[in-house]
């Protein structure tokens, strides 16, 4: 069966970070140029210890990975004629020390749950795997680590 995919245009998005102070005690603020988020606080302690209400690049990457995969899964399900009623994704990005390379993103683990009428768990898992293969953030993370995606079909 031949499935024609819609060509996506080149996508460019940007964000800004301002930083004040040294690494240990300084604080930064990240804002999206679209205005969808502004001045999210980031700091070294929020990356390596308790977040205390601040975000981190790793948390933002987890959100981006989950968002990318959500749109990919919704697209694949819709193309299969079984659009989802609800999808819920949770992503966990893991950074660790890699010998000779410093700290690297080594993994992302994503749980995909969905309520999708007219599909069984096996078909859902297959479609999620196809969506993962087409997710640009999964490909990006696989360049330095592993991606694990678990699919759970809700009744």
Residue pairs with C-beta under 8 A, 6 or more apart in sequence:
3 79
13 32
13 33
13 34
14 32
14 33
15 30
15 31
15 32
15 33
16 30
16 31
16 33
17 28
17 29
17 30
17 31
17 42
18 28
18 29
19 26
19 27
19 28
20 26
20 27
20 28
21 27
23 44
24 44
26 43
26 44
27 41
27 42
27 43
27 54
28 41
28 42
28 43
29 39
29 40
29 41
29 42
30 37
30 39
30 40
30 42
30 55
30 60
31 37
31 38
31 39
31 40
32 38
40 54
40 55
40 60
41 53
41 54
41 55
42 54
42 55
42 56
42 57
43 54
45 52
45 54
46 52
46 54
46 55
46 56
47 56
47 57
47 58
51 59
58 93
58 95
58 105
59 93
61 93
61 105
61 108
61 137
61 141
62 91
62 92
62 93
62 108
63 91
64 137
65 91
65 93
65 108
65 110
65 135
65 137
65 138
65 141
66 89
66 90
66 91
66 110
68 135
68 136
68 137
68 138
69 89
69 91
69 110
69 112
69 131
69 132
69 135
69 137
69 138
69 149
70 87
70 89
70 112
72 131
72 132
72 134
72 135
73 84
73 87
73 89
73 112
73 114
73 127
73 128
73 131
74 83
74 84
74 87
75 131
76 127
76 128
76 130
76 131
76 134
77 83
77 84
77 114
77 116
77 119
77 127
80 119
80 123
80 127
81 118
82 116
82 117
82 118
82 119
82 123
83 116
84 114
84 115
84 116
85 114
85 115
85 116
85 117
86 114
86 115
86 154
87 112
87 113
87 114
88 112
88 113
88 114
89 110
89 111
89 112
89 113
90 110
90 111
91 108
91 109
91 110
92 108
92 109
92 110
93 105
93 107
93 108
93 141
94 105
94 106
94 107
94 108
94 109
94 145
95 103
95 104
95 105
95 106
96 103
96 104
96 106
97 103
97 104
98 104
98 106
104 144
104 145
105 141
105 144
105 145
106 144
106 145
106 146
107 141
107 145
107 146
107 147
107 148
108 137
108 138
108 141
108 145
108 146
108 147
108 148
109 147
109 148
109 149
109 150
110 132
110 147
110 148
110 149
110 150
111 149
111 150
111 152
112 128
112 149
112 150
112 151
112 152
113 151
113 152
113 153
113 154
114 124
114 151
114 152
114 153
114 154
115 153
115 154
116 124
116 153
119 127
119 153
120 153
121 151
121 153
124 151
124 153
125 151
125 153
128 149
128 151
129 149
129 151
132 138
132 147
132 149
138 147
138 149
141 147
